[in-house]
Amino acid sequence: MMKANSGLANKGIERILELSADAHIRRRWTAKDSPEFHKLTGAIAAYGKALALLTALRQREEFHAIIYQCDVPPALQPVG
């Protein structure tokens, strides 16, 4: 089994945070209730969901790496 490689997940998380910050800034300068405002609001919500998913995957990967390092018997290791 390989060690956890969170580098790719971290890059994805960093990029999503940048995109979300840009969308927040653009939304501040957009008229409320305009189509662009609602479009940016939707994008920000989507970035939040993607961020939650990548963070959960990274935590799961780190958890599996810890289990592997502890030499836990196969019967006690998580499945999947």
N, C-alpha and C positions, 0 to 999 in steps of 0.2 A: 504494500500500500504506500502511496506517496504522501509526503507531508502536505499540510494544508497550504495552498497557494492562494492567498487572499489578494494578491497584487491586482489581478484582473477585476475582481469585485470592487476593490478600493478605487480603481480608476473609473469604473462605471459609476460608483457612488459619487465620486468627486465631480464627474461630468454632469450628472443629474442635478447636483447641488448648484453648479454654475448655471445650467439652463433654467432652473427654478428661480434663482436670484435674478437673472436677466428678465424673466417673465414678470416677476414682482415689480421690478423697476419700470418696465414698459407699461404695466397696468396702472401704476401711480400717475402716469402722464396721459392716460386715456380717459375719455369722458365716461362717467358711470352710466350704466345701462345701455351703452353702445354695443353693437355686435362684437367689436374688437375686445372690449372689456370682458364680455362673457366668454369669448374664445380663450383669452388669456387665463381667466379663472378656471376653465376646464383643463387647460394645459398644466396649470399649477397643481390641480388636484391629481392629474395623471402622474406628474412627477413625484408627488407624495406617495402614491401607490407603488410606483416602480422602486422608489427608495426603500420603502418598507420591505418589498420582496427581496431586493439585493442584500439588505441588511440581515434579513432572516436567513438567507442562503449562506452568507458569510459566517454567521454565528453557528449554523449547523455544520459547516465545513470545519470550523475551529473546534467544535465539540468532538467531531469524529477524529480529528487529529490528536486530541488529548486522550481519547479512549485508546487509540492505537498506540500511543506512547506509553501508556500504563500497562500494556500487555494484558488486557482484560481477556479472559477466556472467551472463545468464539460464541459460546452459548449465551453469554451475558452482553455481547455487543449489540448495538442497535441494528435493526434491519432496515435496508433501503439506503 
